[in-house]
Amino acid sequence: MNILLIAPNIDGTDVGEAFVAFKWAQALSTRVNLTVLSFERPGRTPLADQLPGARLVTWPEPAWARRNERLNAMLKPAWPVLCGHVRRWMKQALGAGAQFDVAHQLMPQAARYASPLRHFDVPYIIGPLGGALDTPAAFRNEAATAPLFTKLRALDTYRFRHDPWLRASYTGAACILGVAPYVADVLGDIPLQRFEPMLELGIDAVEPPRAAPANTGAHKGALRLLHVGRGVRTKGLRDVVRALAHLPDLPHITLTSAGAGEEIALCRLEAQALSLGARIEFLGRQPREVVEDLYRSHDAFVFPSFREPAGGVLYEAMRHGLPVITAARGGPDFIIDDSCGLRLPVTTPTGFAADIARAIRNLDANRPLLEKLGQGARAKVLRDGLWAAKADRLVTLYNEVKTPPVRRAAYPQG
């Protein structure tokens, strides 16, 4: 099967969308005849060395687009340039007789970029799309420090209703993939041919099962909670800090935070004001190997992010067999089920913190449930999260939407 894959950046030595796109391309290149169209960044490991099993067509990423990495990651200003390259290349390739069963615009993940694939008579897929989640009204006052350009998300709903190029891109797709079912609701004003939820993130392997509960030795009887994520309000760390204040009778319950950002200082102040300093450790940003050790040494992962489009960090915790407490919203509501964690409604900051506290108290009082959910977390990510399994599912989808075989006219004999 001949598959055409496009993304702005595909790079196994990078982070974010570029790394995720690489993992998809790497897994697909062993299953289909893969042609990749992408930018390449000067000075990086050549994509040809990273994806020896794929046919590669790349163009240099414009230097002006790389001057502000954060802006580039958020807005993809060079996307129109890549679209021009893709359209010219596809017109020439198809005109010369090239055939593709399916074309797939894997990235950008944000649901705001018109696709060059809409101009060609090749079945195409877009996604997994994510983003476009709003901040719950009750939390907006505390989450009002976002950079100005992130407020452009407010235009997404208008564009889904009125942007002819974006609407044509999505209505013409054989299938739209979303990182979670909520994306179908976000795109509710656009008539889609088909929608499938598919988390864009995956894992390579799971950790061995825990032979015994983690809380032994000096930590016997403790319940050690872990939060990993960027220090922004929406990741829910402040809500976990407030939840601990509801548990003064359970001083053996502690929290470790790994992550950096403006929210961390505010959470430190909140912890001090609530007299929780001895029960919370703020480690700041940590290297990957340290974070992996934290997963191994803690008992539960508390990540009540209330505007999380995907939630790949949940997979990181689940592969270590950690039960999860999270929000019943966005990506986490799709990833976590009753076999592996507890999902909480997002109400108000006061109510949310109280609900988190009740969930923590429940796990502390019911250690068999804690262990059962941890085993369920590992089993679920092993079943759904491995890159091999995800690529197999995508190939199945390709087969379902690919160009039908040419039917030869039947002529009477004689």
Residue pairs with C-beta under 8 A, 6 or more apart in sequence:
1 32
1 33
1 101
1 102
1 395
1 398
1 399
1 402
2 32
2 33
2 35
2 99
2 100
2 101
3 28
3 32
3 33
3 34
3 35
3 100
3 101
3 102
3 103
3 104
3 398
4 35
4 37
4 90
4 100
4 102
4 103
4 104
4 122
5 24
5 25
5 28
5 34
5 35
5 36
5 37
5 103
5 104
5 106
6 36
6 37
6 38
6 82
6 86
6 103
6 104
6 105
6 106
6 116
6 117
7 17
7 18
7 21
7 25
7 36
7 38
7 105
7 106
7 107
7 108
8 17
8 18
8 38
8 39
8 61
8 76
8 78
8 79
8 82
8 107
8 108
9 17
9 18
9 21
9 38
9 39
9 41
9 61
9 107
10 18
10 21
10 22
10 25
10 36
10 38
10 47
10 51
11 18
11 19
11 21
11 22
11 41
11 44
11 45
11 47
11 50
12 19
12 22
12 23
12 26
12 45
12 50
13 44
13 45
13 50
14 22
14 44
16 73
17 73
17 107
17 108
17 109
20 107
20 200
20 201
21 38
21 106
21 107
22 50
22 51
23 202
23 387
24 106
24 200
24 387
24 390
24 391
24 394
25 34
25 36
25 51
25 54
25 106
26 50
26 51
26 387
27 202
27 387
27 388
27 390
27 391
28 34
28 391
28 394
28 395
29 51
29 53
29 54
30 53
31 391
31 392
31 395
32 395
32 398
33 55
34 51
34 53
34 54
34 55
35 54
35 55
35 56
35 57
35 100
36 47
36 51
36 54
36 55
36 56
36 57
36 58
37 57
37 58
37 82
37 85
37 86
37 89
38 47
38 56
38 57
38 58
38 59
38 82
39 58
39 59
39 60
39 61
39 78
39 82
40 46
40 47
40 58
40 59
40 60
40 61
41 60
41 61
41 66
42 60
47 56
47 58
48 56
57 89
59 82
59 85
61 78
62 78
62 81
65 72
65 77
65 78
65 81
66 72
70 147
71 77
71 149
72 78
74 149
74 150
75 149
75 152
76 108
76 110
76 113
79 108
79 113
83 114
83 115
83 116
84 116
86 116
86 117
87 116
87 119
90 116
90 119
90 120
91 120
94 120
94 122
99 403
100 122
100 403
101 123
101 398
101 402
101 403
102 122
102 123
102 124
102 125
102 174
102 398
102 401
102 402
102 403
103 117
103 120
103 122
103 123
103 124
103 125
104 124
104 125
104 126
104 398
105 115
105 117
105 124
105 125
105 126
105 127
106 127
109 127
109 128
109 129
109 130
109 131
109 179
109 200
109 309
109 310
110 129
110 130
110 131
110 132
111 129
111 130
111 131
111 132
111 156
111 160
111 183
111 186
111 187
112 131
112 132
112 156
112 159
112 166
113 166
113 169
114 163
114 165
114 166
114 168
114 169
115 124
115 126
115 169
115 173
117 124
117 126
117 169
117 172
117 173
118 124
118 165
118 168
118 169
118 172
118 173
122 403
123 174
123 401
123 402
123 403
124 172
124 173
124 174
125 173
125 174
125 175
125 176
125 177
125 397
125 398
125 401
126 169
126 170
126 173
126 175
126 176
126 177
127 176
127 177
127 178
127 179
127 183
127 198
127 200
128 177
128 178
128 179
128 198
128 199
128 200
129 176
129 177
129 178
129 179
129 183
129 187
130 178
130 179
130 180
130 183
130 200
130 309
130 310
130 331
131 153
131 156
131 309
132 153
132 156
132 157
132 183
132 186
132 309
133 182
133 186
133 307
133 308
133 309
133 329
133 330
134 153
134 307
135 143
135 234
135 306
135 307
136 306
136 307
136 329
136 346
138 347
138 348
138 349
139 233
139 234
139 306
139 346
139 348
139 349
142 233
142 238
142 349
143 232
143 233
143 234
143 307
145 233
145 262
146 232
156 186
159 166
160 166
160 167
160 186
160 187
160 189
160 190
161 189
167 190
170 176
170 187
170 190
170 192
171 190
171 191
171 192
171 193
173 192
173 193
174 193
174 194
174 401
175 193
175 194
175 195
175 196
175 397
175 401
176 183
176 187
176 192
176 194
176 195
176 196
177 195
177 196
177 197
177 198
178 184
178 186
178 187
178 195
178 196
178 197
178 198
179 197
179 198
179 199
179 200
179 309
179 310
179 331
179 334
180 197
180 199
180 309
180 310
180 330
180 331
180 333
180 334
180 335
181 197
181 334
182 329
182 330
182 331
182 333
182 334
183 195
183 197
184 192
184 195
184 197
187 195
194 401
196 397
197 334
198 390
198 393
198 394
199 310
199 311
199 312
199 331
199 334
199 335
199 384
199 385
199 390
200 310
200 312
201 310
201 312
201 315
201 385
202 315
202 385
202 386
202 387
202 389
202 390
203 315
203 316
203 319
203 381
203 385
203 386
203 387
204 386
204 387
205 319
205 386
206 319
206 320
206 378
206 381
206 382
206 386
207 295
207 296
207 319
207 320
207 321
207 378
209 321
209 375
209 378
210 321
210 374
213 299
213 367
213 371
214 224
214 296
214 297
214 298
214 299
215 221
215 222
215 223
215 224
215 299
221 252
222 252
222 253
222 254
222 299
223 250
223 252
223 253
223 254
223 299
223 300
223 360
223 363
223 364
223 370
224 254
224 255
224 256
224 297
224 298
224 299
224 300
225 240
225 253
225 254
225 255
225 256
225 298
225 299
225 300
225 301
225 302
225 360
226 255
226 256
226 258
226 294
226 295
226 298
226 300
226 301
226 302
226 317
226 322
227 235
227 236
227 237
227 240
227 255
227 256
227 257
227 258
227 259
227 301
227 302
227 303
228 257
228 258
228 259
228 291
228 294
228 301
228 303
228 313
228 316
228 317
229 235
229 237
229 259
229 303
229 305
229 313
230 259
230 260
230 261
230 263
231 237
231 259
231 260
231 261
231 262
231 263
231 264
231 267
232 261
232 262
232 263
233 263
234 305
234 306
234 307
234 308
235 259
235 263
235 303
235 305
235 308
236 302
236 303
236 304
236 305
236 306
236 327
237 257
237 259
237 263
237 264
237 267
238 263
238 266
238 267
238 270
238 349
239 304
239 349
239 352
239 353
239 356
240 255
240 302
240 304
240 356
241 255
241 267
241 270
241 271
241 274
241 276
241 280
242 270
242 274
242 349
242 353
242 356
243 302
243 353
243 354
243 356
243 357
243 360
244 253
244 255
244 274
244 276
244 279
244 280
244 357
244 360
245 274
245 276
245 353
245 357
246 353
246 354
246 357
247 253
247 357
247 360
247 361
250 361
250 364
251 279
253 279
253 360
253 364
254 279
254 280
254 281
255 279
255 280
255 281
255 302
256 280
256 281
256 283
256 294
256 298
257 264
257 267
257 280
257 281
257 282
257 283
258 283
258 284
258 285
258 286
258 290
258 291
258 294
259 284
259 285
260 284
260 285
264 282
264 284
267 282
268 282
271 277
271 280
283 290
283 294
286 294
291 316
292 320
295 301
295 316
295 317
295 319
295 320
295 322
296 320
298 322
299 322
299 370
300 322
300 323
300 324
300 325
300 360
300 363
300 370
300 374
301 314
301 317
301 318
301 322
301 323
301 324
301 325
302 324
302 325
302 326
302 356
302 360
303 311
303 313
303 314
303 317
303 324
303 325
303 326
303 332
304 325
304 326
304 327
304 344
304 352
304 356
305 311
305 326
305 327
305 330
305 332
306 327
306 329
306 330
306 346
306 352
307 329
307 330
308 327
308 329
308 330
308 331
308 332
309 330
309 331
310 330
310 331
311 326
311 330
311 331
311 332
311 334
311 335
314 324
314 326
314 331
314 332
314 335
314 336
315 335
315 381
315 385
317 324
317 377
318 324
318 340
318 377
318 378
318 380
318 381
318 385
319 378
319 381
319 382
319 385
320 378
321 374
321 375
321 377
321 378
322 374
322 377
323 340
323 341
323 342
323 363
323 370
323 373
323 374
323 376
323 377
324 332
324 336
324 340
324 341
324 342
324 373
324 377
325 341
325 342
325 344
325 356
325 359
325 360
325 363
326 332
326 333
326 336
326 341
326 342
326 343
326 344
327 333
327 343
327 344
327 345
327 346
327 352
328 343
328 344
328 345
328 346
329 346
332 343
333 343
336 342
336 343
337 380
339 373
339 376
339 377
339 379
339 380
340 373
340 374
340 376
340 377
340 379
340 380
341 373
341 377
342 359
342 362
342 363
342 373
344 352
344 355
344 356
344 359
345 355
346 352
347 355
362 369
363 369
363 370
363 373
364 370
383 389
384 390
